[in-house]
Amino acid sequence: MTEKYNVYLDDCRETPEEFQIRAYTYKDIIQILVKMEGYIGILSLDNDLGEEHEGYDVMKWLEKEYYINDYKLPDKIIVHSMNPIAKKRMEMVIDKLYGDNNG
């Protein structure tokens, strides 16, 4: 595998055509992130997934894996959530992980 893939997490919106991989749940996205480590171009996250875990939990997982296990982050992470508070929290983690280098 040398190609990068764009990954989209959302429980209800249609998948934009630039995304090749789709996840609907926290469990699904974590499995994808583990399997595709180092091969994700853009990761686009929603927060409100209609389940116990949210998009913010994905960011916490990424942060832990990055600092503890040297996880290879996606090239870029964007948050497409309409929840302004959750979006800000998620973007704060992104800023911490990437600094000025997120895309």
RAMOQUI-V798673 format. One record per residue. RES is the residue in one small letter. PSI is psi as a letter, one per 40 degrees, with the letter a starting at -180 (NA if undefined). Layout:
res & psi
RES & PSI
RES & PSI
//
This chain:
res & psi
m & h
t & e
e & i
k & i
y & i
n & h
v & h
y & h
l & h
d & i
d & e
c & d
r & i
e & i
t & h
p & i
e & e
e & e
f & h
q & d
i & h
r & h
a & i
y & d
t & i
y & d
k & d
d & d
i & d
i & d
q & d
i & d
l & d
v & d
k & d
m & e
e & h
g & e
y & f
i & h
g & c
i & h
l & h
s & h
l & h
d & i
n & d
d & h
l & e
g & f
e & a
e & d
h & i
e & i
g & d
y & d
d & d
v & d
m & d
k & d
w & d
l & d
e & d
k & d
e & d
y & d
y & d
i & d
n & e
d & f
y & h
k & h
l & i
p & i
d & d
k & i
i & h
i & i
v & h
h & e
s & i
m & e
n & h
p & d
i & d
a & d
k & d
k & d
r & d
m & d
e & d
m & d
v & d
i & d
d & d
k & d
l & d
y & d
g & b
d & e
n & f
n & g
g & NA
//
